[in-house]
Amino acid sequence: MTNLTDSQRDELAGRLAARRQTLRAEVQRELANSDDPRIVGFKNELAATEDWVLADILADLDIAMVTRDIAELAEVEAALARIDDGSYGTCSDCGQPIGWPRLNAQPTAERCIACQEKREVRSGRPGHPTL
């Protein structure tokens, strides 16, 4: 039920794929610069398996930059999965299309502005989502 054109969806998919590559490179660089034994173990595991799901475990470590990048990488991966399964551009809460301006500004958005605002109010973090 998306209102995106094929070219808009392709453009966003390309931007998301590029961001995924950038984030993966940043995580690898951050891991390479760490001498924390926990990080060294994960670095070896990632190199051996290329399983980026393992990187989620790094969020439990007190490494702010890696944690931030891993969280964004998870959002990018989820958006790419929605593109693959055809649900991209449809609000996960109300099922209505997410507008091009919002997706163009925030390609990982999974909710329309109205539903995102409701979610933020319920969580106690009111704010204004990116269009």
N, C-alpha and C positions, 0 to 999 in steps of 0.2 A: 504494500500500500504506500510505497514511497512516491514522492513527487519529483524525484531527481531524474534528470535526463541521463542517458548512457554516458555522454561525455562528462557530465558533472561527476557521476559515480566513478568513472575511470580516472578523472583528475584527482579525486580524493583518495582513491585506492593507491595511485602512484605516490602521492604525498605521504600516505601512511606507511607504505613499503619503504620509502626513503627514510622516514623517521625511525622505523624499526632498525634499519641498518645503522643509522647514526647512534641510536641508543645502545645497540649491541656493542659497537666499537667503543663507546664511552665506558660501558660496564667492563669490557675486557681491559681497557687502559687503566681504569681505577683498580681493578683486581691485580693487574700486573705491578702496580706501584705499591701494593700493600705487603707488609711483612707479617701481618696477623696470621697465625697458624690456621685459624678457621678459614680465612680467605684463601690461603694457599691450597688447602684441601678442596675447596669449592672450585678454585681456578683449574686444578688438575681434573676434577670431575667434569667440568664444562668442556674442557679441551678434549676429553676422552669420549664424551657422549653427544656433544652438541645439543643436549636436551635443555632448552631454555626454561623449562618448567622448574628445574632445579634452582634456577636463579631466584625464584620466589622465596626460598628459604633464607636468602641473604637479608630479606626485609626484617628478620628477627635480630639481626646484628645491629650494633650501634654505629652504623656507617651512613651518615645522612645523605651523601651524594649518591651512593649506590642504591640506597633505599628509595630515594626519589626517582632515580632512573628506572629501577625495577618496577615501581608502581606505574610510571608512564608507559613502560614497555608492555605491561599487562593490559593497559587500556588500549594501546595500539593493536596488540594481538587480538583483543576482543573485537575491536572494530573491523579488523580484517576478516575475522571469522564471520561476523555479521554480513559483510560483503559477500563472502563465499556462500553463506546459506540463504541469501536473499532478504534478510531482515534489516539490512542497513538502511538507515533513513526513516525507520519507523520507530516511534516512541515505544520503549519497552513497558511503560506503564499504561498509557491510554490507547495505544495502537494507531494513533494519528501520525501523519507524516511530520517529520522534523524538517523545518524549512532550510532551504539552501543557505541563507545568510548565517544561520547558526552552525550548520555543518561546515561551511567554508571557514568560519572563524574557529570552530572547535571540531575537527574531523572525528574525534573520538566520542562525541556526544551520543548518548544512548537514549536520552529523553528530550522531549520538547521543552521549551522554556517554561511553560506553565507547570508541567510535572516536576521539572528540576527545582523550581522555586518551592513547590509544595514539599518536596523531599528535604530541602535545606531547612525549611521552617520546622518540620517535624523533628529533624535531627538537632535542632537548636543552633544551627549555623546559618541564619538568614544571610542572604547575599544576593547578588545579581549575577546569574549565569551569563557567560559570554553568549552574545547573539549567535 
